Amino acid sequence: MSIFNLDTALLRKSTMAALVVGLPLAGCGSSVTTGAAAGAATGAVIAGPVGAAVGGVTGATVGALTPDETVRVREYVVTQQRPSVRLTGDVDVGYRLPTRVALYPVPPSVGVRTDYRYAVVNNRRLIVDPSTREVVYVIQ
């Protein structure tokens, strides 16, 4: 038990279940809202209320691109030779990039249905929402 009276073993189990099963299914959505809903539903079925919360967050993060689009964007972005910008701190999903970081378009020939751009920061390729400059996906 933790200070919040949560069963930490159940929390860990719920989190893992939602991530392992919810992540691939949530990624099938075509929007953040669809991804969040699918992730929450999957997490709830597998792990109850805690799984719903974890699955919803996971689905919202990944739900912006379909799995096929994610693969195509990854294949395109890793072949591009763009300069890397050095930033201090942990640049991860949710981080808002400063305006000095260039955002590059993904051409229509890649076949994605979003306006997302990509950036290269700290030698990592990031998928970015250009309207907010927020990192939505880190290409591994």
Contacts in CASP RR format, 6 or more apart in sequence:
PFRMAT RR
TARGET T0000
AUTHOR 0000-0000-0000
METHOD contacts of the structure
MODEL  1
MSIFNLDTALLRKSTMAALVVGLPLAGCGSSVTTGAAAGAATGAVIAGPV
GAAVGGVTGATVGALTPDETVRVREYVVTQQRPSVRLTGDVDVGYRLPTR
VALYPVPPSVGVRTDYRYAVVNNRRLIVDPSTREVVYVIQ
1 7 0 8 1.000
1 8 0 8 1.000
2 8 0 8 1.000
10 50 0 8 1.000
11 50 0 8 1.000
13 47 0 8 1.000
14 43 0 8 1.000
14 46 0 8 1.000
14 47 0 8 1.000
14 48 0 8 1.000
14 50 0 8 1.000
14 51 0 8 1.000
14 54 0 8 1.000
15 47 0 8 1.000
15 50 0 8 1.000
15 51 0 8 1.000
15 54 0 8 1.000
17 43 0 8 1.000
17 46 0 8 1.000
17 47 0 8 1.000
17 51 0 8 1.000
18 39 0 8 1.000
18 42 0 8 1.000
18 43 0 8 1.000
18 46 0 8 1.000
18 47 0 8 1.000
18 50 0 8 1.000
18 51 0 8 1.000
18 52 0 8 1.000
18 54 0 8 1.000
18 55 0 8 1.000
18 56 0 8 1.000
18 58 0 8 1.000
19 54 0 8 1.000
19 55 0 8 1.000
19 58 0 8 1.000
21 42 0 8 1.000
21 43 0 8 1.000
21 46 0 8 1.000
22 38 0 8 1.000
22 39 0 8 1.000
22 42 0 8 1.000
22 43 0 8 1.000
22 46 0 8 1.000
22 55 0 8 1.000
22 58 0 8 1.000
22 59 0 8 1.000
23 55 0 8 1.000
23 58 0 8 1.000
23 59 0 8 1.000
23 62 0 8 1.000
24 67 0 8 1.000
25 38 0 8 1.000
25 39 0 8 1.000
25 42 0 8 1.000
26 35 0 8 1.000
26 36 0 8 1.000
26 38 0 8 1.000
26 39 0 8 1.000
26 42 0 8 1.000
26 55 0 8 1.000
26 56 0 8 1.000
26 58 0 8 1.000
26 59 0 8 1.000
26 60 0 8 1.000
26 62 0 8 1.000
26 63 0 8 1.000
27 35 0 8 1.000
27 38 0 8 1.000
27 59 0 8 1.000
27 62 0 8 1.000
27 63 0 8 1.000
27 65 0 8 1.000
27 66 0 8 1.000
27 67 0 8 1.000
27 70 0 8 1.000
28 35 0 8 1.000
28 38 0 8 1.000
28 63 0 8 1.000
28 66 0 8 1.000
28 67 0 8 1.000
29 35 0 8 1.000
29 38 0 8 1.000
29 63 0 8 1.000
29 66 0 8 1.000
30 63 0 8 1.000
30 66 0 8 1.000
30 113 0 8 1.000
31 63 0 8 1.000
31 64 0 8 1.000
32 60 0 8 1.000
32 63 0 8 1.000
32 64 0 8 1.000
33 60 0 8 1.000
34 63 0 8 1.000
35 56 0 8 1.000
35 59 0 8 1.000
35 60 0 8 1.000
35 62 0 8 1.000
35 63 0 8 1.000
35 64 0 8 1.000
36 56 0 8 1.000
36 57 0 8 1.000
36 59 0 8 1.000
36 60 0 8 1.000
36 63 0 8 1.000
37 56 0 8 1.000
38 59 0 8 1.000
38 63 0 8 1.000
39 55 0 8 1.000
39 56 0 8 1.000
39 58 0 8 1.000
39 59 0 8 1.000
40 52 0 8 1.000
40 53 0 8 1.000
40 55 0 8 1.000
40 56 0 8 1.000
40 59 0 8 1.000
41 52 0 8 1.000
42 55 0 8 1.000
43 51 0 8 1.000
43 52 0 8 1.000
43 54 0 8 1.000
43 55 0 8 1.000
43 56 0 8 1.000
44 51 0 8 1.000
44 52 0 8 1.000
47 54 0 8 1.000
61 93 0 8 1.000
61 136 0 8 1.000
61 137 0 8 1.000
62 70 0 8 1.000
62 137 0 8 1.000
64 114 0 8 1.000
64 116 0 8 1.000
64 129 0 8 1.000
64 136 0 8 1.000
64 137 0 8 1.000
65 73 0 8 1.000
65 112 0 8 1.000
65 114 0 8 1.000
65 116 0 8 1.000
65 127 0 8 1.000
65 137 0 8 1.000
69 111 0 8 1.000
69 112 0 8 1.000
69 113 0 8 1.000
69 114 0 8 1.000
70 137 0 8 1.000
72 110 0 8 1.000
72 111 0 8 1.000
72 112 0 8 1.000
73 106 0 8 1.000
73 110 0 8 1.000
73 112 0 8 1.000
73 116 0 8 1.000
73 118 0 8 1.000
73 127 0 8 1.000
73 139 0 8 1.000
74 139 0 8 1.000
76 106 0 8 1.000
76 107 0 8 1.000
76 110 0 8 1.000
77 106 0 8 1.000
77 118 0 8 1.000
77 125 0 8 1.000
77 127 0 8 1.000
77 139 0 8 1.000
78 125 0 8 1.000
78 139 0 8 1.000
80 104 0 8 1.000
80 118 0 8 1.000
82 102 0 8 1.000
82 104 0 8 1.000
82 120 0 8 1.000
83 102 0 8 1.000
83 120 0 8 1.000
84 120 0 8 1.000
84 121 0 8 1.000
84 122 0 8 1.000
84 123 0 8 1.000
84 124 0 8 1.000
85 100 0 8 1.000
85 101 0 8 1.000
85 102 0 8 1.000
85 119 0 8 1.000
85 120 0 8 1.000
85 121 0 8 1.000
85 122 0 8 1.000
86 121 0 8 1.000
86 122 0 8 1.000
87 97 0 8 1.000
87 98 0 8 1.000
87 101 0 8 1.000
87 121 0 8 1.000
87 122 0 8 1.000
91 97 0 8 1.000
91 121 0 8 1.000
91 122 0 8 1.000
91 124 0 8 1.000
91 126 0 8 1.000
91 135 0 8 1.000
92 135 0 8 1.000
92 138 0 8 1.000
93 135 0 8 1.000
93 136 0 8 1.000
93 137 0 8 1.000
93 138 0 8 1.000
94 134 0 8 1.000
94 135 0 8 1.000
94 136 0 8 1.000
95 134 0 8 1.000
95 135 0 8 1.000
96 132 0 8 1.000
96 133 0 8 1.000
96 134 0 8 1.000
96 135 0 8 1.000
97 103 0 8 1.000
97 119 0 8 1.000
97 121 0 8 1.000
97 126 0 8 1.000
97 128 0 8 1.000
97 133 0 8 1.000
97 134 0 8 1.000
97 135 0 8 1.000
98 133 0 8 1.000
99 133 0 8 1.000
101 119 0 8 1.000
101 121 0 8 1.000
101 133 0 8 1.000
102 119 0 8 1.000
103 117 0 8 1.000
103 118 0 8 1.000
103 119 0 8 1.000
103 128 0 8 1.000
103 130 0 8 1.000
103 133 0 8 1.000
104 117 0 8 1.000
104 118 0 8 1.000
104 119 0 8 1.000
105 117 0 8 1.000
106 112 0 8 1.000
106 116 0 8 1.000
106 117 0 8 1.000
106 118 0 8 1.000
115 129 0 8 1.000
115 130 0 8 1.000
115 131 0 8 1.000
116 127 0 8 1.000
116 128 0 8 1.000
116 129 0 8 1.000
116 130 0 8 1.000
116 136 0 8 1.000
117 127 0 8 1.000
117 128 0 8 1.000
117 130 0 8 1.000
118 125 0 8 1.000
118 126 0 8 1.000
118 127 0 8 1.000
118 128 0 8 1.000
118 139 0 8 1.000
119 125 0 8 1.000
119 126 0 8 1.000
119 128 0 8 1.000
120 126 0 8 1.000
124 138 0 8 1.000
124 139 0 8 1.000
125 138 0 8 1.000
125 139 0 8 1.000
126 135 0 8 1.000
126 137 0 8 1.000
126 138 0 8 1.000
126 139 0 8 1.000
127 135 0 8 1.000
127 136 0 8 1.000
127 137 0 8 1.000
127 138 0 8 1.000
127 139 0 8 1.000
128 134 0 8 1.000
128 135 0 8 1.000
128 136 0 8 1.000
129 136 0 8 1.000
END
